[in-house]
Amino acid sequence: MYFDRWDIVEAHYWFASDYHGGQFSELYSRLCRIGRYFRPGICRCGPSSENACRIYNALEEKLGHKRTHYKMLPSGEARLIGS
């Protein structure tokens, strides 16, 4: 599967947003750096493509977090199951 740079940026942004350990943590610092050039819309609450979801889940697995489950809509957009 092909991952473009925005899939990677988006996955890292949402991962840092969901799992940072507070204002002085490394993930919060990463979130702020990414936020300089990636600004999701106000209605976004997670990865928006299948590729970004796969990268996000790989980050969760790598750091020992429970996997977040997404389903793909016919439009190609990812939606958190249960929302």
HTML snippet that shows the backbone in 3Dmol.js (N, CA, C, O; Angstrom):
<script src="https://3Dmol.org/build/3Dmol-min.js"></script>
<div id="view" style="width:600px;height:400px;position:relative"></div>
<script>
const pdb = `
ATOM      1  N   MET A   1       0.840  -1.174   0.000  1.00  0.00           N
ATOM      2  CA  MET A   1       0.000   0.000   0.000  1.00  0.00           C
ATOM      3  C   MET A   1       0.890   1.243   0.000  1.00  0.00           C
ATOM      4  O   MET A   1       1.918   1.280   0.675  1.00  0.00           O
ATOM      5  N   TYR A   2       0.492   2.239  -0.748  1.00  0.00           N
ATOM      6  CA  TYR A   2       1.243   3.482  -0.881  1.00  0.00           C
ATOM      7  C   TYR A   2       0.814   4.473   0.198  1.00  0.00           C
ATOM      8  O   TYR A   2      -0.377   4.750   0.344  1.00  0.00           O
ATOM      9  N   PHE A   3       1.771   5.008   0.952  1.00  0.00           N
ATOM     10  CA  PHE A   3       1.498   6.029   1.953  1.00  0.00           C
ATOM     11  C   PHE A   3       2.130   7.330   1.484  1.00  0.00           C
ATOM     12  O   PHE A   3       3.340   7.385   1.261  1.00  0.00           O
ATOM     13  N   ASP A   4       1.333   8.368   1.332  1.00  0.00           N
ATOM     14  CA  ASP A   4       1.943   9.655   0.986  1.00  0.00           C
ATOM     15  C   ASP A   4       2.287  10.406   2.276  1.00  0.00           C
ATOM     16  O   ASP A   4       1.887  10.007   3.369  1.00  0.00           O
ATOM     17  N   ARG A   5       3.028  11.489   2.124  1.00  0.00           N
ATOM     18  CA  ARG A   5       3.517  12.189   3.318  1.00  0.00           C
ATOM     19  C   ARG A   5       2.390  12.746   4.176  1.00  0.00           C
ATOM     20  O   ARG A   5       2.555  12.849   5.392  1.00  0.00           O
ATOM     21  N   TRP A   6       1.249  13.110   3.591  1.00  0.00           N
ATOM     22  CA  TRP A   6       0.161  13.669   4.390  1.00  0.00           C
ATOM     23  C   TRP A   6      -0.549  12.598   5.199  1.00  0.00           C
ATOM     24  O   TRP A   6      -1.074  12.892   6.273  1.00  0.00           O
ATOM     25  N   ASP A   7      -0.580  11.346   4.707  1.00  0.00           N
ATOM     26  CA  ASP A   7      -1.100  10.250   5.525  1.00  0.00           C
ATOM     27  C   ASP A   7      -0.246  10.097   6.784  1.00  0.00           C
ATOM     28  O   ASP A   7      -0.773   9.918   7.882  1.00  0.00           O
ATOM     29  N   ILE A   8       1.056  10.169   6.616  1.00  0.00           N
ATOM     30  CA  ILE A   8       1.985  10.017   7.733  1.00  0.00           C
ATOM     31  C   ILE A   8       1.852  11.182   8.714  1.00  0.00           C
ATOM     32  O   ILE A   8       1.788  10.976   9.926  1.00  0.00           O
ATOM     33  N   VAL A   9       1.810  12.398   8.187  1.00  0.00           N
ATOM     34  CA  VAL A   9       1.668  13.593   9.032  1.00  0.00           C
ATOM     35  C   VAL A   9       0.352  13.544   9.801  1.00  0.00           C
ATOM     36  O   VAL A   9       0.320  13.798  11.005  1.00  0.00           O
ATOM     37  N   GLU A  10      -0.732  13.217   9.101  1.00  0.00           N
ATOM     38  CA  GLU A  10      -2.043  13.168   9.748  1.00  0.00           C
ATOM     39  C   GLU A  10      -2.075  12.112  10.853  1.00  0.00           C
ATOM     40  O   GLU A  10      -2.588  12.376  11.940  1.00  0.00           O
ATOM     41  N   ALA A  11      -1.539  10.934  10.593  1.00  0.00           N
ATOM     42  CA  ALA A  11      -1.529   9.871  11.602  1.00  0.00           C
ATOM     43  C   ALA A  11      -0.724  10.286  12.830  1.00  0.00           C
ATOM     44  O   ALA A  11      -1.159  10.072  13.962  1.00  0.00           O
ATOM     45  N   HIS A  12       0.439  10.873  12.610  1.00  0.00           N
ATOM     46  CA  HIS A  12       1.266  11.304  13.746  1.00  0.00           C
ATOM     47  C   HIS A  12       0.602  12.437  14.524  1.00  0.00           C
ATOM     48  O   HIS A  12       0.688  12.476  15.752  1.00  0.00           O
ATOM     49  N   TYR A  13      -0.055  13.354  13.828  1.00  0.00           N
ATOM     50  CA  TYR A  13      -0.762  14.449  14.494  1.00  0.00           C
ATOM     51  C   TYR A  13      -1.834  13.905  15.440  1.00  0.00           C
ATOM     52  O   TYR A  13      -1.885  14.277  16.612  1.00  0.00           O
ATOM     53  N   TRP A  14      -2.698  13.012  14.912  1.00  0.00           N
ATOM     54  CA  TRP A  14      -3.799  12.506  15.734  1.00  0.00           C
ATOM     55  C   TRP A  14      -3.295  11.595  16.847  1.00  0.00           C
ATOM     56  O   TRP A  14      -3.863  11.580  17.940  1.00  0.00           O
ATOM     57  N   PHE A  15      -2.233  10.833  16.582  1.00  0.00           N
ATOM     58  CA  PHE A  15      -1.664   9.995  17.627  1.00  0.00           C
ATOM     59  C   PHE A  15      -1.127  10.871  18.766  1.00  0.00           C
ATOM     60  O   PHE A  15      -1.399  10.605  19.937  1.00  0.00           O
ATOM     61  N   ALA A  16      -0.377  11.896  18.425  1.00  0.00           N
ATOM     62  CA  ALA A  16       0.160  12.800  19.453  1.00  0.00           C
ATOM     63  C   ALA A  16      -0.965  13.507  20.195  1.00  0.00           C
ATOM     64  O   ALA A  16      -0.885  13.703  21.407  1.00  0.00           O
ATOM     65  N   SER A  17      -2.007  13.887  19.477  1.00  0.00           N
ATOM     66  CA  SER A  17      -3.149  14.550  20.097  1.00  0.00           C
ATOM     67  C   SER A  17      -3.850  13.632  21.110  1.00  0.00           C
ATOM     68  O   SER A  17      -4.247  14.073  22.188  1.00  0.00           O
ATOM     69  N   ASP A  18      -3.993  12.361  20.752  1.00  0.00           N
ATOM     70  CA  ASP A  18      -4.708  11.413  21.608  1.00  0.00           C
ATOM     71  C   ASP A  18      -3.885  10.879  22.772  1.00  0.00           C
ATOM     72  O   ASP A  18      -4.446  10.558  23.819  1.00  0.00           O
ATOM     73  N   TYR A  19      -2.575  10.778  22.616  1.00  0.00           N
ATOM     74  CA  TYR A  19      -1.760  10.069  23.605  1.00  0.00           C
ATOM     75  C   TYR A  19      -0.668  10.898  24.281  1.00  0.00           C
ATOM     76  O   TYR A  19       0.140  10.336  25.019  1.00  0.00           O
ATOM     77  N   HIS A  20      -0.615  12.203  24.059  1.00  0.00           N
ATOM     78  CA  HIS A  20       0.450  12.973  24.709  1.00  0.00           C
ATOM     79  C   HIS A  20       0.267  12.944  26.224  1.00  0.00           C
ATOM     80  O   HIS A  20      -0.839  12.760  26.734  1.00  0.00           O
ATOM     81  N   GLY A  21       1.366  13.128  26.918  1.00  0.00           N
ATOM     82  CA  GLY A  21       1.358  13.050  28.379  1.00  0.00           C
ATOM     83  C   GLY A  21       1.336  14.397  29.071  1.00  0.00           C
ATOM     84  O   GLY A  21       1.768  14.508  30.218  1.00  0.00           O
ATOM     85  N   GLY A  22       0.849  15.407  28.406  1.00  0.00           N
ATOM     86  CA  GLY A  22       0.804  16.730  29.009  1.00  0.00           C
ATOM     87  C   GLY A  22       1.715  17.703  28.279  1.00  0.00           C
ATOM     88  O   GLY A  22       2.467  17.323  27.382  1.00  0.00           O
ATOM     89  N   GLN A  23       1.636  18.942  28.675  1.00  0.00           N
ATOM     90  CA  GLN A  23       2.310  20.031  27.980  1.00  0.00           C
ATOM     91  C   GLN A  23       3.820  19.863  27.873  1.00  0.00           C
ATOM     92  O   GLN A  23       4.425  20.403  26.947  1.00  0.00           O
ATOM     93  N   PHE A  24       4.432  19.151  28.767  1.00  0.00           N
ATOM     94  CA  PHE A  24       5.885  19.029  28.744  1.00  0.00           C
ATOM     95  C   PHE A  24       6.364  17.681  28.208  1.00  0.00           C
ATOM     96  O   PHE A  24       7.541  17.348  28.345  1.00  0.00           O
ATOM     97  N   SER A  25       5.469  16.905  27.601  1.00  0.00           N
ATOM     98  CA  SER A  25       5.855  15.600  27.063  1.00  0.00           C
ATOM     99  C   SER A  25       6.394  15.738  25.638  1.00  0.00           C
ATOM    100  O   SER A  25       6.145  16.734  24.959  1.00  0.00           O
ATOM    101  N   GLU A  26       7.132  14.725  25.203  1.00  0.00           N
ATOM    102  CA  GLU A  26       7.679  14.703  23.845  1.00  0.00           C
ATOM    103  C   GLU A  26       6.562  14.668  22.795  1.00  0.00           C
ATOM    104  O   GLU A  26       6.668  15.326  21.760  1.00  0.00           O
ATOM    105  N   LEU A  27       5.495  13.908  23.051  1.00  0.00           N
ATOM    106  CA  LEU A  27       4.407  13.853  22.067  1.00  0.00           C
ATOM    107  C   LEU A  27       3.686  15.196  21.937  1.00  0.00           C
ATOM    108  O   LEU A  27       3.253  15.565  20.846  1.00  0.00           O
ATOM    109  N   TYR A  28       3.560  15.916  23.035  1.00  0.00           N
ATOM    110  CA  TYR A  28       2.939  17.243  22.952  1.00  0.00           C
ATOM    111  C   TYR A  28       3.809  18.184  22.134  1.00  0.00           C
ATOM    112  O   TYR A  28       3.303  18.982  21.344  1.00  0.00           O
ATOM    113  N   SER A  29       5.100  18.090  22.325  1.00  0.00           N
ATOM    114  CA  SER A  29       6.045  18.897  21.550  1.00  0.00           C
ATOM    115  C   SER A  29       5.923  18.566  20.066  1.00  0.00           C
ATOM    116  O   SER A  29       5.928  19.463  19.224  1.00  0.00           O
ATOM    117  N   ARG A  30       5.813  17.267  19.745  1.00  0.00           N
ATOM    118  CA  ARG A  30       5.639  16.841  18.352  1.00  0.00           C
ATOM    119  C   ARG A  30       4.318  17.370  17.790  1.00  0.00           C
ATOM    120  O   ARG A  30       4.263  17.832  16.650  1.00  0.00           O
ATOM    121  N   LEU A  31       3.261  17.299  18.592  1.00  0.00           N
ATOM    122  CA  LEU A  31       1.957  17.811  18.166  1.00  0.00           C
ATOM    123  C   LEU A  31       2.049  19.293  17.805  1.00  0.00           C
ATOM    124  O   LEU A  31       1.489  19.717  16.794  1.00  0.00           O
ATOM    125  N   CYS A  32       2.737  20.069  18.604  1.00  0.00           N
ATOM    126  CA  CYS A  32       2.893  21.500  18.340  1.00  0.00           C
ATOM    127  C   CYS A  32       3.699  21.758  17.072  1.00  0.00           C
ATOM    128  O   CYS A  32       3.370  22.654  16.295  1.00  0.00           O
ATOM    129  N   ARG A  33       4.759  20.970  16.861  1.00  0.00           N
ATOM    130  CA  ARG A  33       5.569  21.139  15.649  1.00  0.00           C
ATOM    131  C   ARG A  33       4.747  20.802  14.406  1.00  0.00           C
ATOM    132  O   ARG A  33       4.782  21.538  13.420  1.00  0.00           O
ATOM    133  N   ILE A  34       4.017  19.706  14.448  1.00  0.00           N
ATOM    134  CA  ILE A  34       3.190  19.318  13.300  1.00  0.00           C
ATOM    135  C   ILE A  34       2.084  20.350  13.083  1.00  0.00           C
ATOM    136  O   ILE A  34       1.727  20.648  11.943  1.00  0.00           O
ATOM    137  N   GLY A  35       1.549  20.888  14.161  1.00  0.00           N
ATOM    138  CA  GLY A  35       0.470  21.863  14.075  1.00  0.00           C
ATOM    139  C   GLY A  35       0.854  23.156  13.376  1.00  0.00           C
ATOM    140  O   GLY A  35      -0.018  23.958  13.043  1.00  0.00           O
ATOM    141  N   ARG A  36       2.133  23.372  13.150  1.00  0.00           N
ATOM    142  CA  ARG A  36       2.575  24.561  12.418  1.00  0.00           C
ATOM    143  C   ARG A  36       2.189  24.487  10.942  1.00  0.00           C
ATOM    144  O   ARG A  36       1.999  25.518  10.296  1.00  0.00           O
ATOM    145  N   TYR A  37       2.071  23.267  10.405  1.00  0.00           N
ATOM    146  CA  TYR A  37       1.764  23.132   8.982  1.00  0.00           C
ATOM    147  C   TYR A  37       0.577  22.212   8.695  1.00  0.00           C
ATOM    148  O   TYR A  37       0.108  22.161   7.558  1.00  0.00           O
ATOM    149  N   PHE A  38       0.089  21.497   9.680  1.00  0.00           N
ATOM    150  CA  PHE A  38      -1.094  20.650   9.490  1.00  0.00           C
ATOM    151  C   PHE A  38      -2.176  21.127  10.430  1.00  0.00           C
ATOM    152  O   PHE A  38      -2.028  21.038  11.649  1.00  0.00           O
ATOM    153  N   ARG A  39      -3.248  21.626   9.883  1.00  0.00           N
ATOM    154  CA  ARG A  39      -4.356  22.140  10.690  1.00  0.00           C
ATOM    155  C   ARG A  39      -5.655  21.510  10.202  1.00  0.00           C
ATOM    156  O   ARG A  39      -6.256  21.980   9.236  1.00  0.00           O
ATOM    157  N   PRO A  40      -6.086  20.441  10.873  1.00  0.00           N
ATOM    158  CA  PRO A  40      -7.328  19.791  10.447  1.00  0.00           C
ATOM    159  C   PRO A  40      -8.527  20.695  10.718  1.00  0.00           C
ATOM    160  O   PRO A  40      -8.472  21.585  11.567  1.00  0.00           O
ATOM    161  N   GLY A  41      -9.591  20.455   9.996  1.00  0.00           N
ATOM    162  CA  GLY A  41     -10.805  21.234  10.181  1.00  0.00           C
ATOM    163  C   GLY A  41     -11.387  21.047  11.570  1.00  0.00           C
ATOM    164  O   GLY A  41     -11.055  20.090  12.270  1.00  0.00           O
ATOM    165  N   ILE A  42     -12.240  21.947  11.954  1.00  0.00           N
ATOM    166  CA  ILE A  42     -12.812  21.947  13.295  1.00  0.00           C
ATOM    167  C   ILE A  42     -13.658  20.698  13.571  1.00  0.00           C
ATOM    168  O   ILE A  42     -13.800  20.295  14.725  1.00  0.00           O
ATOM    169  N   CYS A  43     -14.209  20.094  12.540  1.00  0.00           N
ATOM    170  CA  CYS A  43     -15.050  18.906  12.711  1.00  0.00           C
ATOM    171  C   CYS A  43     -14.259  17.601  12.695  1.00  0.00           C
ATOM    172  O   CYS A  43     -14.837  16.542  12.938  1.00  0.00           O
ATOM    173  N   ARG A  44     -12.987  17.642  12.423  1.00  0.00           N
ATOM    174  CA  ARG A  44     -12.166  16.428  12.363  1.00  0.00           C
ATOM    175  C   ARG A  44     -11.829  15.969  13.786  1.00  0.00           C
ATOM    176  O   ARG A  44     -11.582  16.786  14.673  1.00  0.00           O
ATOM    177  N   CYS A  45     -11.824  14.669  13.981  1.00  0.00           N
ATOM    178  CA  CYS A  45     -11.473  14.153  15.305  1.00  0.00           C
ATOM    179  C   CYS A  45     -10.571  12.927  15.213  1.00  0.00           C
ATOM    180  O   CYS A  45     -10.390  12.215  16.201  1.00  0.00           O
ATOM    181  N   GLY A  46     -10.008  12.680  14.040  1.00  0.00           N
ATOM    182  CA  GLY A  46      -9.119  11.544  13.866  1.00  0.00           C
ATOM    183  C   GLY A  46      -8.683  11.427  12.424  1.00  0.00           C
ATOM    184  O   GLY A  46      -9.041  12.261  11.592  1.00  0.00           O
ATOM    185  N   PRO A  47      -7.910  10.394  12.122  1.00  0.00           N
ATOM    186  CA  PRO A  47      -7.425  10.196  10.756  1.00  0.00           C
ATOM    187  C   PRO A  47      -8.577  10.119   9.762  1.00  0.00           C
ATOM    188  O   PRO A  47      -9.652   9.616  10.088  1.00  0.00           O
ATOM    189  N   SER A  48      -8.350  10.617   8.554  1.00  0.00           N
ATOM    190  CA  SER A  48      -9.448  10.688   7.592  1.00  0.00           C
ATOM    191  C   SER A  48      -9.296   9.752   6.399  1.00  0.00           C
ATOM    192  O   SER A  48     -10.183   9.707   5.547  1.00  0.00           O
ATOM    193  N   SER A  49      -8.207   9.011   6.316  1.00  0.00           N
ATOM    194  CA  SER A  49      -8.050   8.084   5.196  1.00  0.00           C
ATOM    195  C   SER A  49      -7.666   6.708   5.728  1.00  0.00           C
ATOM    196  O   SER A  49      -7.203   6.578   6.861  1.00  0.00           O
ATOM    197  N   GLU A  50      -7.858   5.698   4.915  1.00  0.00           N
ATOM    198  CA  GLU A  50      -7.508   4.341   5.325  1.00  0.00           C
ATOM    199  C   GLU A  50      -6.012   4.233   5.634  1.00  0.00           C
ATOM    200  O   GLU A  50      -5.618   3.597   6.611  1.00  0.00           O
ATOM    201  N   ASN A  51      -5.197   4.851   4.805  1.00  0.00           N
ATOM    202  CA  ASN A  51      -3.751   4.810   5.023  1.00  0.00           C
ATOM    203  C   ASN A  51      -3.365   5.464   6.342  1.00  0.00           C
ATOM    204  O   ASN A  51      -2.556   4.918   7.092  1.00  0.00           O
ATOM    205  N   ALA A  52      -3.935   6.625   6.629  1.00  0.00           N
ATOM    206  CA  ALA A  52      -3.636   7.314   7.883  1.00  0.00           C
ATOM    207  C   ALA A  52      -4.076   6.469   9.079  1.00  0.00           C
ATOM    208  O   ALA A  52      -3.396   6.444  10.104  1.00  0.00           O
ATOM    209  N   CYS A  53      -5.201   5.783   8.951  1.00  0.00           N
ATOM    210  CA  CYS A  53      -5.676   4.909  10.033  1.00  0.00           C
ATOM    211  C   CYS A  53      -4.707   3.761  10.269  1.00  0.00           C
ATOM    212  O   CYS A  53      -4.434   3.405  11.415  1.00  0.00           O
ATOM    213  N   ARG A  54      -4.186   3.180   9.194  1.00  0.00           N
ATOM    214  CA  ARG A  54      -3.226   2.076   9.341  1.00  0.00           C
ATOM    215  C   ARG A  54      -1.953   2.546  10.037  1.00  0.00           C
ATOM    216  O   ARG A  54      -1.419   1.845  10.896  1.00  0.00           O
ATOM    217  N   ILE A  55      -1.475   3.709   9.677  1.00  0.00           N
ATOM    218  CA  ILE A  55      -0.277   4.253  10.318  1.00  0.00           C
ATOM    219  C   ILE A  55      -0.559   4.559  11.784  1.00  0.00           C
ATOM    220  O   ILE A  55       0.258   4.251  12.653  1.00  0.00           O
ATOM    221  N   TYR A  56      -1.716   5.165  12.063  1.00  0.00           N
ATOM    222  CA  TYR A  56      -2.132   5.474  13.432  1.00  0.00           C
ATOM    223  C   TYR A  56      -2.168   4.197  14.269  1.00  0.00           C
ATOM    224  O   TYR A  56      -1.642   4.167  15.382  1.00  0.00           O
ATOM    225  N   ASN A  57      -2.790   3.139  13.734  1.00  0.00           N
ATOM    226  CA  ASN A  57      -2.871   1.858  14.451  1.00  0.00           C
ATOM    227  C   ASN A  57      -1.488   1.246  14.671  1.00  0.00           C
ATOM    228  O   ASN A  57      -1.244   0.637  15.712  1.00  0.00           O
ATOM    229  N   ALA A  58      -0.586   1.400  13.709  1.00  0.00           N
ATOM    230  CA  ALA A  58       0.781   0.893  13.867  1.00  0.00           C
ATOM    231  C   ALA A  58       1.500   1.638  15.000  1.00  0.00           C
ATOM    232  O   ALA A  58       2.257   1.033  15.759  1.00  0.00           O
ATOM    233  N   LEU A  59       1.266   2.936  15.109  1.00  0.00           N
ATOM    234  CA  LEU A  59       1.857   3.711  16.211  1.00  0.00           C
ATOM    235  C   LEU A  59       1.295   3.235  17.554  1.00  0.00           C
ATOM    236  O   LEU A  59       2.036   3.099  18.528  1.00  0.00           O
ATOM    237  N   GLU A  60      -0.017   2.983  17.601  1.00  0.00           N
ATOM    238  CA  GLU A  60      -0.618   2.471  18.835  1.00  0.00           C
ATOM    239  C   GLU A  60       0.012   1.139  19.229  1.00  0.00           C
ATOM    240  O   GLU A  60       0.372   0.927  20.387  1.00  0.00           O
ATOM    241  N   GLU A  61       0.140   0.248  18.252  1.00  0.00           N
ATOM    242  CA  GLU A  61       0.705  -1.075  18.522  1.00  0.00           C
ATOM    243  C   GLU A  61       2.154  -0.965  18.998  1.00  0.00           C
ATOM    244  O   GLU A  61       2.565  -1.640  19.941  1.00  0.00           O
ATOM    245  N   LYS A  62       2.909  -0.111  18.335  1.00  0.00           N
ATOM    246  CA  LYS A  62       4.328   0.059  18.674  1.00  0.00           C
ATOM    247  C   LYS A  62       4.517   0.509  20.120  1.00  0.00           C
ATOM    248  O   LYS A  62       5.459   0.080  20.786  1.00  0.00           O
ATOM    249  N   LEU A  63       3.623   1.374  20.610  1.00  0.00           N
ATOM    250  CA  LEU A  63       3.757   1.910  21.964  1.00  0.00           C
ATOM    251  C   LEU A  63       2.853   1.224  22.983  1.00  0.00           C
ATOM    252  O   LEU A  63       2.711   1.703  24.108  1.00  0.00           O
ATOM    253  N   GLY A  64       2.234   0.093  22.591  1.00  0.00           N
ATOM    254  CA  GLY A  64       1.487  -0.721  23.540  1.00  0.00           C
ATOM    255  C   GLY A  64       0.093  -0.243  23.894  1.00  0.00           C
ATOM    256  O   GLY A  64      -0.430  -0.615  24.944  1.00  0.00           O
ATOM    257  N   HIS A  65      -0.525   0.569  23.049  1.00  0.00           N
ATOM    258  CA  HIS A  65      -1.893   1.025  23.300  1.00  0.00           C
ATOM    259  C   HIS A  65      -2.879   0.093  22.610  1.00  0.00           C
ATOM    260  O   HIS A  65      -2.541  -0.573  21.632  1.00  0.00           O
ATOM    261  N   LYS A  66      -4.095   0.055  23.129  1.00  0.00           N
ATOM    262  CA  LYS A  66      -5.149  -0.734  22.506  1.00  0.00           C
ATOM    263  C   LYS A  66      -5.495  -0.115  21.146  1.00  0.00           C
ATOM    264  O   LYS A  66      -5.571   1.107  21.017  1.00  0.00           O
ATOM    265  N   ARG A  67      -5.701  -0.949  20.156  1.00  0.00           N
ATOM    266  CA  ARG A  67      -5.966  -0.491  18.789  1.00  0.00           C
ATOM    267  C   ARG A  67      -7.331   0.197  18.688  1.00  0.00           C
ATOM    268  O   ARG A  67      -8.330  -0.318  19.189  1.00  0.00           O
ATOM    269  N   THR A  68      -7.364   1.350  18.044  1.00  0.00           N
ATOM    270  CA  THR A  68      -8.599   2.074  17.776  1.00  0.00           C
ATOM    271  C   THR A  68      -9.178   1.541  16.467  1.00  0.00           C
ATOM    272  O   THR A  68      -8.456   1.402  15.480  1.00  0.00           O
ATOM    273  N   HIS A  69     -10.467   1.245  16.454  1.00  0.00           N
ATOM    274  CA  HIS A  69     -11.077   0.648  15.264  1.00  0.00           C
ATOM    275  C   HIS A  69     -11.819   1.699  14.444  1.00  0.00           C
ATOM    276  O   HIS A  69     -12.635   2.463  14.959  1.00  0.00           O
ATOM    277  N   TYR A  70     -11.512   1.709  13.168  1.00  0.00           N
ATOM    278  CA  TYR A  70     -12.145   2.611  12.218  1.00  0.00           C
ATOM    279  C   TYR A  70     -12.853   1.799  11.144  1.00  0.00           C
ATOM    280  O   TYR A  70     -12.456   0.672  10.849  1.00  0.00           O
ATOM    281  N   LYS A  71     -13.900   2.368  10.560  1.00  0.00           N
ATOM    282  CA  LYS A  71     -14.515   1.762   9.382  1.00  0.00           C
ATOM    283  C   LYS A  71     -14.420   2.779   8.253  1.00  0.00           C
ATOM    284  O   LYS A  71     -14.415   3.988   8.484  1.00  0.00           O
ATOM    285  N   MET A  72     -14.346   2.278   7.050  1.00  0.00           N
ATOM    286  CA  MET A  72     -14.242   3.148   5.882  1.00  0.00           C
ATOM    287  C   MET A  72     -15.632   3.370   5.300  1.00  0.00           C
ATOM    288  O   MET A  72     -16.375   2.416   5.068  1.00  0.00           O
ATOM    289  N   LEU A  73     -15.974   4.614   5.068  1.00  0.00           N
ATOM    290  CA  LEU A  73     -17.235   4.972   4.436  1.00  0.00           C
ATOM    291  C   LEU A  73     -17.098   4.846   2.922  1.00  0.00           C
ATOM    292  O   LEU A  73     -15.978   4.856   2.412  1.00  0.00           O
ATOM    293  N   PRO A  74     -18.196   4.730   2.193  1.00  0.00           N
ATOM    294  CA  PRO A  74     -18.125   4.647   0.733  1.00  0.00           C
ATOM    295  C   PRO A  74     -17.380   5.829   0.098  1.00  0.00           C
ATOM    296  O   PRO A  74     -16.826   5.701  -0.994  1.00  0.00           O
ATOM    297  N   SER A  75     -17.368   6.958   0.774  1.00  0.00           N
ATOM    298  CA  SER A  75     -16.677   8.149   0.267  1.00  0.00           C
ATOM    299  C   SER A  75     -15.168   8.027   0.380  1.00  0.00           C
ATOM    300  O   SER A  75     -14.438   8.857  -0.161  1.00  0.00           O
ATOM    301  N   GLY A  76     -14.677   6.973   1.097  1.00  0.00           N
ATOM    302  CA  GLY A  76     -13.245   6.809   1.301  1.00  0.00           C
ATOM    303  C   GLY A  76     -12.768   7.420   2.608  1.00  0.00           C
ATOM    304  O   GLY A  76     -11.586   7.326   2.937  1.00  0.00           O
ATOM    305  N   GLU A  77     -13.662   8.041   3.353  1.00  0.00           N
ATOM    306  CA  GLU A  77     -13.317   8.676   4.621  1.00  0.00           C
ATOM    307  C   GLU A  77     -13.398   7.658   5.758  1.00  0.00           C
ATOM    308  O   GLU A  77     -14.260   6.780   5.754  1.00  0.00           O
ATOM    309  N   ALA A  78     -12.506   7.783   6.716  1.00  0.00           N
ATOM    310  CA  ALA A  78     -12.494   6.891   7.882  1.00  0.00           C
ATOM    311  C   ALA A  78     -13.394   7.465   8.968  1.00  0.00           C
ATOM    312  O   ALA A  78     -13.461   8.678   9.163  1.00  0.00           O
ATOM    313  N   ARG A  79     -14.084   6.575   9.670  1.00  0.00           N
ATOM    314  CA  ARG A  79     -14.956   6.983  10.769  1.00  0.00           C
ATOM    315  C   ARG A  79     -14.702   6.060  11.948  1.00  0.00           C
ATOM    316  O   ARG A  79     -14.645   4.841  11.780  1.00  0.00           O
ATOM    317  N   LEU A  80     -14.551   6.615  13.117  1.00  0.00           N
ATOM    318  CA  LEU A  80     -14.357   5.830  14.332  1.00  0.00           C
ATOM    319  C   LEU A  80     -15.614   5.016  14.583  1.00  0.00           C
ATOM    320  O   LEU A  80     -16.717   5.564  14.575  1.00  0.00           O
ATOM    321  N   ILE A  81     -15.464   3.716  14.807  1.00  0.00           N
ATOM    322  CA  ILE A  81     -16.621   2.864  15.056  1.00  0.00           C
ATOM    323  C   ILE A  81     -17.233   3.264  16.394  1.00  0.00           C
ATOM    324  O   ILE A  81     -16.528   3.412  17.393  1.00  0.00           O
ATOM    325  N   GLY A  82     -18.548   3.436  16.401  1.00  0.00           N
ATOM    326  CA  GLY A  82     -19.251   3.829  17.598  1.00  0.00           C
ATOM    327  C   GLY A  82     -19.512   5.318  17.693  1.00  0.00           C
ATOM    328  O   GLY A  82     -20.088   5.791  18.672  1.00  0.00           O
ATOM    329  N   SER A  83     -19.082   6.074  16.657  1.00  0.00           N
ATOM    330  CA  SER A  83     -19.345   7.525  16.714  1.00  0.00           C
ATOM    331  C   SER A  83     -20.282   7.931  15.590  1.00  0.00           C
ATOM    332  O   SER A  83     -20.624   9.107  15.466  1.00  0.00           O
TER     333      SER A  83
END
`;
const viewer = $3Dmol.createViewer("view");
viewer.addModel(pdb, "pdb");
viewer.setStyle({}, {cartoon: {color: "spectrum"}});
viewer.zoomTo();
viewer.render();
</script>
